[in-house]
Structure formats: C-alpha cells, structure tokens
Amino acid sequence: MKNLLFLFSFFGTIFPALGTNPDTINCNCSGQGPITFVFDAGMGNWSIFFKPLASKLTGNIKICLFDRPGYSSPHKVEDKPNALSIAMHMKQVLLKEGVKDSVILVGHSMGGLNVRMFQSLYPEMVKGMILIDAANPDLLEKMPEVKTNIQEQIRQMRKVSRLAKFGLLNFAKSQIPTFGLPKAYLKDYYKIVTKSFYYETYIQELENLSHSIEQCKNLPNLGNLPLLVISSRQGLNSNASEISENSNTDYRWIGLQKELASLSSNSIYLESDEDHFIHLSDTALVVEAIHNFYNFSFK
C-alpha cells in the first residue's frame, strides 16, 4: 500500500494537470486595465469569499476570481490537488481569459502557497504579489498542532459529506459557518456548501496540504518583486496557539507572516486585529492597503 501511495504521489507531481479540463474550472473576470489582479481563496473557499473585497477595488484594473477545480461546480477532480497542479490549472484558465502577463497574484491562507508556486513557474507573467494571512511552508514544523487539527477536520468533513449526500444540510443551514460573508452572498454560498461535492473537494485539499507545503519549501525568494503581506494577529485561532496573556496575538503565526514578507526586498507588511478571514472581517483595511500598494508600485 505504501508503494502504491508513493506512485500516486509521484505521478501526481510529474503529470499534475492530467485529467482536469480547464473548461470545467471557473475564472470570473471583470474590468479592463494594464494590470490583472488574480485571486485564489483559502482551503475550503472559492471565489465568493473574495467577491465582497473585489467589488470595492476601483481603478483601471482587471480582476479575475479563480475557482480551484471541484468547488464552484460538481465535476470529478482526477488528480490530487496540490500547489503545482493548481498553479498549472490557473495558467491554463488565465490564458483562456486572454491574460498573458502583468498579473498581481492575491492568495489567502492556502491560496498563498498556490500563488507562490505560480510565480516560481511563470515569473514573466507576474508583476506583484499580495499574501493575505497566507500559509508559510514552515507551518507544520512551527505549529505542529495544525497536523492534528487537519486530521480532525477530515473526520468531520467525511461525516458532513454523508449528510450532504442525503440533502440533509438544506435543513441545517444555520449550523454551517459563514466566516463573515455578507448576507447578500449567502444564497449562492449555501447552494455550494450543502452539496457533497464541496466536502469531497475540501477533504482532498486537506489530505494533500502537506504535499503542497513540501512542494513550496524550496521555492526561490522573490527578489525585488513588489510584495504586500497582510497578517491577522489572531492567526488561525487555534486553542494551542502561543497567545500572550495581555492580547490575542499569536506570535508564532506572526513570525511566519514576517518570514513571508522577507521573501522580497520590496515588501510591505501590515497587521490586522481581526480574524484569519481579514478580507471579510477587515475589508476596509485590505482595500486601502491594496489601493496604496498598487498606486505606489505600479503608477
């Protein structure tokens, strides 16, 4: 069994894009301009989590909200999702949308791994990067309790997926966390999170997170690429987090965020007092930071 798992892992890395048709992946683009912002949401999230933020970004820009395979619509994801395969899918979809260069990548949480992988593969396309409380490849070493939390999440998601297959989640919407999504988006949100395909995709990403982390551990630094890092002082809100007695600051998470900011000699680092979903809980701060970043670096 271990040898079989190794082979699946090996061939999933060498041929990561096989089995997934880019036509089944959503990428909603709007606006026009010399710069294209490309957003990739965190684990278990999709483009709807960035819509409230994107609606407040103004100027002569194009915005593309990328949906990883298996979230916004039901289809079989043939390969095991990982940072490499996701970055390759993103490239395919962007080319289909006519986006060939001048991209500013925006990644939240696990999406930060994916956009860093994209930049390492296609540096000629990337003009800048924004990491919103993004995952650091050293996460599992610096915060080992996350491994246990992931395994527990997988167990819980399998139970919920079984309920979804029988349509029972339609009667328990009030029990489904919304992570601060505005009310106007909840109807579309519930259309997805009450379906079993959503949880099956979520489980796949949970199971393959460590693979993505390993892929990103030796990525090169970003040189002088314009980089904006926005971090939550609350981190992942883990009960085992190293929280100070006088505040809600998770210093291990903050340390990992500052390491990300050090990837570029041309970086800006900001902190928010709000939770991990800063783009929803502290939207005004994030909007202002992105506008300032864009105006300073690209105008």
C-alpha positions as CSV (number, residue, x, y, z in Angstrom):
1,M,0.0,0.0,0.0
2,K,2.8,2.4,0.9
3,N,4.4,1.8,-2.5
4,L,1.1,2.5,-4.3
5,L,0.6,5.7,-2.4
6,F,4.2,6.7,-3.3
7,L,3.5,6.0,-7.0
8,F,0.3,8.0,-7.0
9,S,2.1,10.9,-5.3
10,F,5.0,10.7,-7.7
11,F,2.9,10.6,-10.9
12,G,0.6,13.3,-9.5
13,T,3.6,15.6,-9.3
14,I,5.1,14.8,-12.7
15,F,1.8,14.9,-14.5
16,P,-0.3,17.2,-12.3
17,A,-2.6,18.7,-14.9
18,L,-3.8,15.4,-16.4
19,G,-7.5,14.6,-16.1
20,T,-8.7,18.1,-15.4
21,N,-10.3,20.0,-18.2
22,P,-9.7,23.8,-17.9
23,D,-13.3,24.3,-19.3
24,T,-14.6,22.9,-16.0
25,I,-12.7,25.5,-13.9
26,N,-14.3,28.8,-13.3
27,C,-12.5,32.1,-13.5
28,N,-14.7,35.1,-13.3
29,C,-13.0,38.2,-14.8
30,S,-14.3,41.7,-15.0
31,G,-13.0,45.2,-15.7
32,Q,-10.2,46.3,-18.0
33,G,-6.7,47.7,-17.4
34,P,-3.0,47.1,-17.8
35,I,-2.8,45.1,-14.6
36,T,-4.8,42.0,-13.8
37,F,-5.4,41.0,-10.1
38,V,-5.8,37.2,-9.8
39,F,-7.4,36.0,-6.6
40,D,-7.1,32.5,-5.1
41,A,-9.0,31.8,-1.9
42,G,-8.0,29.6,1.1
43,M,-8.7,25.9,1.7
44,G,-12.4,25.1,1.5
45,N,-13.1,28.5,0.0
46,W,-13.7,29.7,-3.5
47,S,-14.2,33.0,-5.4
48,I,-17.3,34.0,-3.5
49,F,-15.0,34.7,-0.5
50,F,-13.2,37.4,-2.5
51,K,-16.3,39.0,-4.1
52,P,-17.0,41.5,-1.3
53,L,-13.4,42.7,-1.5
54,A,-13.2,42.7,-5.3
55,S,-16.4,44.8,-5.5
56,K,-14.7,47.6,-3.6
57,L,-11.5,47.7,-5.7
58,T,-11.6,50.6,-8.1
59,G,-9.4,51.9,-10.9
60,N,-8.1,50.9,-14.3
61,I,-7.7,47.3,-13.4
62,K,-8.9,43.8,-14.4
63,I,-10.0,41.4,-11.7
64,C,-10.1,37.6,-12.1
65,L,-11.5,35.4,-9.4
66,F,-10.1,31.9,-9.8
67,D,-12.0,28.8,-8.6
68,R,-10.0,25.7,-8.0
69,P,-11.4,22.5,-9.5
70,G,-14.3,21.0,-7.7
71,Y,-15.6,23.9,-5.7
72,S,-17.9,26.1,-7.7
73,S,-19.4,23.3,-9.7
74,P,-19.6,19.5,-9.4
75,H,-17.1,17.6,-11.5
76,K,-14.6,14.9,-10.9
77,V,-11.1,16.0,-10.0
78,E,-8.9,13.3,-11.5
79,D,-5.6,14.4,-9.9
80,K,-4.8,15.1,-6.3
81,P,-4.9,18.8,-5.8
82,N,-1.6,20.4,-4.8
83,A,0.2,23.7,-5.3
84,L,1.9,22.6,-8.5
85,S,-1.2,21.3,-10.2
86,I,-3.3,24.2,-9.1
87,A,-0.8,26.7,-10.4
88,M,-0.8,24.9,-13.8
89,H,-4.6,25.0,-13.9
90,M,-4.5,28.7,-13.1
91,K,-2.2,29.3,-16.0
92,Q,-4.4,27.4,-18.4
93,V,-7.5,29.3,-17.4
94,L,-5.8,32.7,-17.4
95,L,-4.6,32.2,-21.0
96,K,-8.1,31.2,-22.0
97,E,-9.3,34.5,-20.5
98,G,-6.6,36.4,-22.5
99,V,-4.4,37.1,-19.5
100,K,-0.8,36.6,-20.5
101,D,1.2,39.0,-18.3
102,S,1.1,41.9,-15.9
103,V,-0.5,39.9,-13.1
104,I,-0.7,40.7,-9.5
105,L,-1.4,37.5,-7.6
106,V,-3.6,37.6,-4.4
107,G,-3.6,34.5,-2.2
108,H,-5.4,33.9,1.1
109,S,-4.3,31.2,3.5
110,M,-3.6,28.0,1.4
111,G,-4.0,30.2,-1.7
112,G,-0.7,31.8,-0.7
113,L,1.1,28.5,-1.5
114,N,-0.6,28.3,-4.9
115,V,0.2,31.8,-6.0
116,R,3.8,31.5,-4.8
117,M,4.1,28.3,-6.9
118,F,2.6,30.1,-9.9
119,Q,5.1,32.9,-9.6
120,S,8.0,30.4,-9.5
121,L,6.7,28.7,-12.6
122,Y,5.7,31.7,-14.6
123,P,7.8,34.7,-13.3
124,E,7.4,36.5,-16.6
125,M,3.7,36.8,-16.1
126,V,3.8,38.2,-12.5
127,K,4.3,41.9,-11.6
128,G,3.4,41.7,-7.9
129,M,2.0,39.5,-5.1
130,I,-0.3,40.0,-2.2
131,L,-0.4,37.5,0.6
132,I,-3.4,37.7,3.0
133,D,-2.7,35.7,6.1
134,A,-1.1,33.2,3.9
135,A,0.3,29.7,4.7
136,N,4.0,29.6,5.2
137,P,5.7,26.3,4.1
138,D,7.2,26.1,7.7
139,L,3.7,26.0,9.1
140,L,3.6,22.3,10.2
141,E,7.0,22.5,11.8
142,K,6.4,25.7,13.7
143,M,2.8,24.9,14.6
144,P,2.7,21.1,14.9
145,E,-0.8,21.1,16.4
146,V,-2.1,22.0,12.9
147,K,-1.5,18.4,11.8
148,T,-3.9,17.1,14.4
149,N,-6.4,19.8,13.6
150,I,-6.3,18.8,9.9
151,Q,-6.9,15.1,10.7
152,E,-9.9,16.1,12.9
153,Q,-11.2,18.3,10.1
154,I,-11.0,15.4,7.7
155,R,-13.0,13.2,10.0
156,Q,-15.7,15.9,10.5
157,M,-15.9,16.7,6.8
158,R,-16.5,13.0,5.9
159,K,-19.4,12.9,8.3
160,V,-20.8,16.2,6.9
161,S,-20.4,14.9,3.3
162,R,-22.6,11.9,4.1
163,L,-25.3,14.2,5.4
164,A,-25.0,16.3,2.3
165,K,-25.5,13.3,0.0
166,F,-28.9,12.9,1.5
167,G,-29.8,16.6,1.2
168,L,-29.9,17.0,5.0
169,L,-27.8,20.1,5.1
170,N,-30.5,22.0,3.4
171,F,-32.4,21.8,6.7
172,A,-29.3,22.8,8.8
173,K,-28.0,25.9,7.1
174,S,-27.9,27.8,10.4
175,Q,-25.3,25.4,11.6
176,I,-22.9,26.0,8.6
177,P,-20.3,28.6,9.4
178,T,-20.3,31.6,7.0
179,F,-16.9,33.2,8.1
180,G,-18.3,36.7,7.9
181,L,-19.7,36.6,4.4
182,P,-22.2,39.4,3.9
183,K,-25.8,38.4,3.8
184,A,-26.1,39.3,0.1
185,Y,-23.8,36.4,-0.8
186,L,-25.3,33.7,1.5
187,K,-27.9,32.3,-1.0
188,D,-25.1,31.4,-3.5
189,Y,-22.9,30.2,-0.7
190,Y,-25.5,27.7,0.6
191,K,-26.0,26.4,-2.9
192,I,-22.5,25.1,-2.8
193,V,-21.9,24.2,0.9
194,T,-25.0,22.0,1.1
195,K,-23.7,19.7,-1.6
196,S,-21.5,16.6,-1.1
197,F,-19.1,17.5,-4.0
198,Y,-18.0,20.6,-2.0
199,Y,-16.9,18.5,1.0
200,E,-15.3,15.8,-1.2
201,T,-13.1,18.5,-2.7
202,Y,-12.4,20.1,0.7
203,I,-11.3,16.7,2.0
204,Q,-8.9,16.2,-1.0
205,E,-7.3,19.6,-0.2
206,L,-6.9,18.7,3.5
207,E,-5.4,15.4,2.6
208,N,-2.9,17.0,0.2
209,L,-1.9,20.1,2.2
210,S,1.3,18.6,3.4
211,H,2.2,17.7,-0.3
212,S,1.7,21.3,-1.3
213,I,3.7,22.5,1.6
214,E,6.6,20.2,0.7
215,Q,6.4,21.5,-2.9
216,C,6.8,25.1,-1.7
217,K,9.5,24.6,0.8
218,N,12.4,25.3,-1.6
219,L,10.8,27.9,-3.8
220,P,13.2,30.8,-4.5
221,N,12.9,34.2,-2.9
222,L,11.0,36.9,-4.8
223,G,14.0,39.3,-5.4
224,N,12.6,42.8,-5.6
225,L,9.1,41.8,-6.7
226,P,6.5,44.2,-5.1
227,L,5.0,42.2,-2.2
228,L,2.2,43.1,0.2
229,V,1.7,40.8,3.3
230,I,-1.3,41.4,5.5
231,S,-1.5,39.3,8.6
232,S,-4.0,38.6,11.4
233,R,-2.7,38.9,14.9
234,Q,-5.1,36.2,15.8
235,G,-3.6,33.7,13.5
236,L,-5.6,30.5,13.0
237,N,-7.4,30.9,16.3
238,S,-6.0,27.5,17.5
239,N,-6.5,26.7,21.1
240,A,-2.9,25.5,21.3
241,S,-1.6,28.7,19.8
242,E,1.0,30.7,21.7
243,I,-1.2,33.6,22.8
244,S,0.1,36.3,25.1
245,E,-1.6,36.9,28.4
246,N,-2.4,40.5,27.5
247,S,-3.6,40.2,24.0
248,N,-4.9,37.8,21.3
249,T,-1.7,37.9,19.4
250,D,-0.4,34.5,18.0
251,Y,3.3,35.2,17.9
252,R,4.2,32.0,16.1
253,W,1.8,32.9,13.3
254,I,3.0,36.5,13.2
255,G,6.6,35.2,12.9
256,L,5.7,33.0,9.9
257,Q,4.0,36.0,8.3
258,K,7.0,38.2,8.8
259,E,9.1,35.5,7.1
260,L,6.9,35.7,4.1
261,A,7.4,39.5,4.0
262,S,11.2,38.9,4.0
263,L,10.9,37.0,0.7
264,S,11.2,40.3,-1.2
265,S,13.4,43.3,-0.7
266,N,10.4,45.4,-1.9
267,S,7.8,44.3,0.6
268,I,5.1,46.0,2.8
269,Y,3.9,44.3,5.9
270,L,0.7,45.1,7.7
271,E,-1.2,43.5,10.7
272,S,-4.9,43.4,11.5
273,D,-6.6,42.8,14.8
274,E,-9.4,40.8,13.0
275,D,-9.6,37.1,12.4
276,H,-8.0,34.9,9.7
277,F,-10.6,36.0,7.1
278,I,-9.2,39.5,7.1
279,H,-10.6,40.3,3.6
280,L,-14.1,39.8,5.1
281,S,-13.6,40.9,8.7
282,D,-11.4,43.9,8.0
283,T,-12.3,44.7,4.4
284,A,-11.7,48.4,4.6
285,L,-8.1,47.8,5.8
286,V,-7.4,45.4,3.0
287,V,-9.0,47.6,0.3
288,E,-6.9,50.6,1.4
289,A,-3.7,48.5,1.6
290,I,-4.3,47.1,-2.0
291,H,-5.0,50.5,-3.4
292,N,-1.9,52.0,-1.7
293,F,0.2,49.1,-2.9
294,Y,-1.0,49.4,-6.4
295,N,-0.6,53.2,-6.6
296,F,2.9,53.1,-5.0
297,S,4.3,50.2,-7.0
298,F,2.6,50.4,-10.4
299,K,1.7,54.1,-11.1
